[in-house]
Amino acid sequence: MKKRFKNNLKQNGKKNGIFILVCAVVITISFGTLAGCSIAKTKEDAIKEDTTKENIIIVDTETKEIANESDQSEREDVQTKPMSDDHSLDEDRLFEETMVLIFSKEGEEEPKQASLAAGNGYAFYLPDDEMWHLSGPDLWITDKNEQIALWVTHFEGESIDSVHQKLESDSYEGEENDHKWKQNGDLMYHVQLKEFEGDVWGIFYSYPTEFEEGWGRELPVIVNTFTLLDEASKEEENQSDGTGEYLGSEDCQRIKSIVDEFAAAYFGGDVNPIQQLLASTYEGKIDTYEGAGEIRDFTVKGLSDGDEKKIENGRCMVSLEFRDSNFEDMFLYLTFIFVKEENGWKIQSYGLEG
């Protein structure tokens, strides 16, 4: 009897060991599953947290409204808040190096990473993948298509009414006071007017008519990020580049008179007066204007109170904006590099851009 009892005990022991082993495996798998769920949830939460931290601009091309997106998964439609009356970016966005612009095309959203592009007293955001570059003073062109262009004109000292009259005389039309457009052949031209404390700026852009559903939707979004750089931001930039040398009022008057004298000779095809205005370090051939159209609408850029007027390495850059009747749909620019010699300011180099 005692021997039989021992045998039963051994058999029960084996069964109990198998049962314990099975339970251990089940418990291990259960804990592993819970840990996996916990890790997945943590990763998802981290993605959501990163998403809420990213600076995203949502712009509806129909309403031209702008807003921050905090949680994409919690909204069905784009929620926007109206821009301020001056159409400028919020101050906390002004110094962000990059933004994500979201374009609304045919009911779908297309996000693009964009970088801050600064001009003479203003800034806006340009998508990185479109390879925008500065082709001339205040003129941006994309490498994807040279007919895609964006340029900025500061109508300094002019009223909004006079600007409207100037645009209408240039065949621009439109019921909206701040937005005008025209078509010339296969190209569409638009201008968005922005008024800051009575100061009028025009942001122009052009694209082929066949790209109405693409660039025609995208460029207005870019224009809506336009803002002026305030004086504080300019001072901060000046301190960061380590220079504090600027043109004085007498320098500006002298340089402007040189530009006027140069323009008279340049557009008149007279080389001799130009020779007297060039620096001793000038190299190359002396060119004059070869266009055959009527030249008008002269504006000197870089010397006004709204311009930076910075001297870098003893040089300063000034440009002359003008129109040629043979190129009615765009401004042309004659850009100068001035240096100061013993007998005053001289032109070290100049070139035509447009």
JOSUL-V387774 format. One record per residue. N is the residue number from 0. PSI is psi in degrees with one decimal (NA if undefined). BURIAL is I if it has 24 or more other ideal C-beta (glycine too) atoms within 12 Angstrom, else O. Layout:
BEGIN
N_PSI_BURIAL / N_PSI_BURIAL
END
This chain:
BEGIN
0_-42.6_O / 1_-40.4_O / 2_-40.0_O / 3_-39.0_O / 4_-38.8_O / 5_-40.8_O / 6_-41.4_O / 7_-37.7_O / 8_-39.5_O / 9_-41.0_O / 10_-42.1_O / 11_-35.9_O / 12_-41.9_O / 13_-44.5_O / 14_-42.3_O / 15_-38.4_O / 16_-41.8_O / 17_-42.4_O / 18_-42.2_O / 19_-40.5_O / 20_-44.1_O / 21_-44.4_O / 22_-41.2_O / 23_-42.0_O / 24_-44.4_O / 25_-43.7_O / 26_-40.9_O / 27_-45.9_O / 28_-39.6_O / 29_-47.0_O / 30_-37.4_O / 31_-40.4_O / 32_-44.2_O / 33_-41.7_O / 34_-40.9_O / 35_-43.5_O / 36_-42.2_O / 37_-41.1_O / 38_-43.5_O / 39_-40.7_O / 40_-40.9_O / 41_-41.6_O / 42_-40.7_O / 43_-41.6_O / 44_-40.0_O / 45_-40.5_O / 46_-43.2_O / 47_-40.7_O / 48_-41.0_O / 49_-37.9_O / 50_-39.1_O / 51_-22.7_O / 52_-17.8_O / 53_138.3_O / 54_114.7_I / 55_131.9_I / 56_124.2_I / 57_120.9_I / 58_124.6_I / 59_120.9_I / 60_-15.3_I / 61_-46.8_O / 62_-14.1_O / 63_44.2_I / 64_159.8_O / 65_145.3_I / 66_163.8_I / 67_141.4_I / 68_123.9_I / 69_-33.2_O / 70_103.8_O / 71_-35.9_O / 72_-17.2_O / 73_1.5_O / 74_145.9_O / 75_-37.3_O / 76_160.5_O / 77_120.9_I / 78_125.1_O / 79_159.8_I / 80_144.4_O / 81_148.4_O / 82_162.3_I / 83_167.2_O / 84_-30.5_O / 85_3.0_O / 86_20.3_I / 87_161.6_I / 88_154.7_I / 89_151.6_O / 90_-34.5_O / 91_-13.5_O / 92_-15.0_I / 93_-39.1_I / 94_10.9_O / 95_129.8_I / 96_-34.3_O / 97_156.1_O / 98_160.6_I / 99_112.9_I / 100_136.4_I / 101_119.7_I / 102_136.9_I / 103_112.0_I / 104_116.3_I / 105_43.3_O / 106_-1.3_O / 107_151.5_O / 108_137.4_I / 109_105.4_O / 110_144.1_I / 111_135.8_I / 112_133.3_O / 113_149.8_I / 114_151.5_I / 115_128.8_I / 116_123.7_I / 117_138.1_I / 118_-155.2_I / 119_84.7_I / 120_8.5_I / 121_172.4_I / 122_156.6_I / 123_176.5_I / 124_134.0_I / 125_131.1_I / 126_136.6_I / 127_-39.0_O / 128_-6.9_O / 129_-2.5_I / 130_57.2_O / 131_146.0_I / 132_155.1_O / 133_111.5_O / 134_-25.1_O / 135_177.0_I / 136_117.3_I / 137_24.5_I / 138_119.1_I / 139_138.4_I / 140_143.2_I / 141_142.1_I / 142_-19.3_O / 143_-31.3_O / 144_117.6_O / 145_-14.1_O / 146_-10.0_I / 147_111.3_I / 148_154.4_I / 149_126.0_I / 150_156.1_I / 151_133.1_I / 152_127.7_I / 153_109.0_I / 154_70.3_I / 155_130.0_I / 156_4.2_O / 157_147.2_O / 158_163.1_O / 159_-33.8_O / 160_-41.8_O / 161_-33.3_O / 162_-41.6_I / 163_-43.1_I / 164_-39.5_O / 165_-41.6_I / 166_-41.5_I / 167_-36.5_O / 168_-19.1_O / 169_18.6_I / 170_9.9_O / 171_143.2_I / 172_172.9_O / 173_142.7_O / 174_-28.3_O / 175_134.5_O / 176_-33.0_O / 177_-2.4_I / 178_122.5_I / 179_159.2_I / 180_166.0_I / 181_161.6_I / 182_133.3_O / 183_101.9_O / 184_-124.5_O / 185_10.7_O / 186_140.5_I / 187_136.8_I / 188_132.3_I / 189_154.1_I / 190_132.1_I / 191_117.6_I / 192_136.8_I / 193_130.7_I / 194_123.4_I / 195_106.4_I / 196_45.7_O / 197_-3.5_O / 198_127.4_I / 199_131.7_I / 200_143.0_I / 201_125.2_I / 202_108.3_I / 203_149.7_I / 204_154.1_I / 205_155.0_I / 206_155.3_I / 207_145.9_O / 208_-27.5_O / 209_-14.6_O / 210_25.5_O / 211_-41.5_O / 212_-8.1_O / 213_-83.9_I / 214_-30.7_I / 215_-24.7_I / 216_-28.8_I / 217_-42.7_I / 218_-39.9_I / 219_-30.9_I / 220_-43.6_I / 221_-43.9_I / 222_-34.2_I / 223_-9.4_I / 224_0.7_I / 225_135.5_I / 226_155.8_I / 227_144.0_I / 228_123.7_I / 229_170.6_O / 230_-32.5_O / 231_-41.6_O / 232_-36.2_O / 233_-42.5_I / 234_-38.9_O / 235_-41.1_O / 236_-39.6_O / 237_-39.2_O / 238_-36.1_O / 239_-30.1_O / 240_0.9_O / 241_20.3_O / 242_143.7_O / 243_22.3_O / 244_125.8_O / 245_160.0_O / 246_136.0_I / 247_173.8_O / 248_-38.4_O / 249_-39.3_O / 250_-43.1_I / 251_-43.4_I / 252_-40.7_O / 253_-45.4_I / 254_-39.7_I / 255_-40.2_I / 256_-34.0_O / 257_-42.4_I / 258_-43.2_I / 259_-43.1_I / 260_-41.2_I / 261_-43.7_I / 262_-40.8_I / 263_-42.0_O / 264_-39.2_I / 265_-47.8_I / 266_-16.4_I / 267_-4.1_O / 268_23.9_O / 269_111.8_O / 270_-34.8_O / 271_-48.8_O / 272_-32.8_O / 273_-39.5_I / 274_-35.4_O / 275_-16.2_O / 276_-3.9_I / 277_149.2_I / 278_161.5_I / 279_-20.9_O / 280_3.2_O / 281_136.1_O / 282_147.3_O / 283_179.8_O / 284_148.1_O / 285_113.3_O / 286_152.1_O / 287_168.7_O / 288_133.7_I / 289_-0.2_O / 290_155.6_O / 291_2.2_O / 292_177.5_O / 293_128.0_O / 294_131.1_I / 295_-178.4_O / 296_56.9_I / 297_135.5_I / 298_125.4_I / 299_125.3_I / 300_137.9_I / 301_-1.5_I / 302_-2.5_I / 303_171.0_I / 304_-26.9_O / 305_-7.4_I / 306_161.7_I / 307_-38.7_I / 308_42.3_I / 309_143.5_I / 310_120.3_I / 311_124.2_O / 312_37.4_O / 313_8.8_O / 314_154.2_I / 315_152.9_I / 316_133.5_I / 317_149.2_I / 318_153.3_I / 319_114.3_I / 320_136.6_I / 321_170.7_I / 322_146.6_I / 323_130.6_I / 324_-18.3_O / 325_-10.8_O / 326_63.1_O / 327_-25.1_O / 328_8.5_I / 329_157.8_I / 330_149.2_I / 331_154.7_I / 332_131.8_I / 333_109.3_I / 334_134.9_I / 335_145.5_I / 336_117.7_I / 337_143.2_I / 338_152.8_I / 339_118.5_I / 340_-175.1_O / 341_-34.2_O / 342_20.6_O / 343_-169.6_O / 344_136.8_I / 345_159.8_I / 346_116.2_I / 347_-33.1_I / 348_157.5_I / 349_156.2_I / 350_152.7_O / 351_132.4_I / 352_152.5_I / 353_NA_I
END
